[in-house]
């Protein structure tokens, strides 16, 4: 019993330290109603992609990794989302844990290689800035750059639909 309490106390302490990681916005929790922090990261081709360049379009921003089973399960749904939304929606994923060559190989092997934009965050700067403590984590961002929903963990089809309804005007699933 005493050991369980000690472990819980250590975990609670680690969580409070994690909130103050460098790169996080001081005094601001990343949550619905706030402006999405800027992202400027290289994609798989090495070109820098900025979140602000997507302003005017709703964005689904997903933090993921190949080792994450829930992330791998969701990727085909993310690809279908891209196919069904056309230019009405930008889907951007951020991977902090895998090498670009491993990501390319994984996506190609699962026929997902051109499905969505993948950004590389090897320094974990954006993961810290967005206060990511578990994967997958998904942000639904409206066309003005305001976060409308943050979802940590795997998304069901209904949860994905609810998030889209918040950011895509007159969203009608096909």
Residue pairs with C-beta under 8 A, 6 or more apart in sequence:
15 133
18 131
18 133
19 131
21 128
21 131
22 128
23 125
23 126
23 128
23 129
24 128
24 129
24 131
25 37
25 129
28 34
29 131
30 37
30 129
30 130
30 131
30 139
30 147
30 150
31 147
31 150
32 147
32 148
32 149
32 150
33 146
33 147
33 148
34 146
34 147
35 145
35 146
35 147
36 51
36 59
36 61
36 139
36 141
36 145
36 146
36 147
37 51
37 126
37 129
37 130
38 50
38 51
38 52
39 49
39 50
39 51
39 61
39 92
39 94
39 119
39 126
39 129
40 48
40 49
40 50
40 51
41 48
41 49
41 94
41 119
41 120
41 121
41 126
42 48
42 49
42 119
42 120
43 49
43 117
43 118
43 119
43 120
44 100
44 103
44 104
44 118
44 120
49 92
49 117
49 119
51 59
51 61
51 92
51 141
51 145
52 145
54 90
54 92
55 143
55 144
55 145
56 143
57 87
57 88
57 89
57 90
57 143
58 88
58 89
58 90
58 140
58 141
58 142
58 143
58 164
58 167
58 168
59 89
59 90
59 91
59 92
59 139
59 140
59 141
59 167
60 78
60 81
60 89
60 90
60 91
60 92
60 138
60 139
60 140
60 141
60 163
60 164
60 167
61 92
61 93
61 94
61 138
61 139
61 141
62 74
62 78
62 91
62 92
62 93
62 94
62 136
62 137
62 138
62 139
63 93
63 94
63 95
63 96
63 127
63 130
63 132
63 135
63 136
63 137
63 138
64 71
64 74
64 75
64 93
64 94
64 95
64 135
64 136
65 71
65 95
65 96
65 97
65 98
65 135
66 72
66 95
66 97
66 98
66 102
66 103
66 106
67 97
67 98
68 135
68 136
70 135
70 136
70 153
70 154
71 135
71 136
73 154
74 136
74 154
74 155
75 107
75 110
75 112
75 115
76 110
76 112
77 155
77 157
77 160
78 91
78 93
78 115
78 116
79 112
79 115
79 116
81 89
81 91
81 160
81 164
82 89
82 91
82 115
82 116
83 115
84 173
84 174
85 91
85 168
88 168
89 164
89 167
89 168
90 117
91 116
91 117
92 116
92 117
92 119
93 116
93 117
93 118
93 119
94 118
94 119
94 120
94 121
94 126
94 127
95 103
95 118
95 119
95 120
95 121
96 121
96 122
96 124
96 126
96 127
96 132
98 106
100 120
103 118
103 120
104 113
107 113
107 115
107 118
119 126
121 127
130 137
130 139
133 152
134 152
134 153
136 152
136 153
136 154
136 155
137 150
137 151
137 152
137 153
138 150
138 151
138 152
138 155
138 163
139 147
139 149
139 150
140 147
140 148
140 149
140 150
140 151
140 163
140 164
140 166
140 167
141 147
141 148
141 167
142 148
142 166
142 167
143 167
148 163
148 166
148 167
149 162
149 163
149 166
149 167
151 159
151 163
155 163
161 173
164 171
164 173
165 171
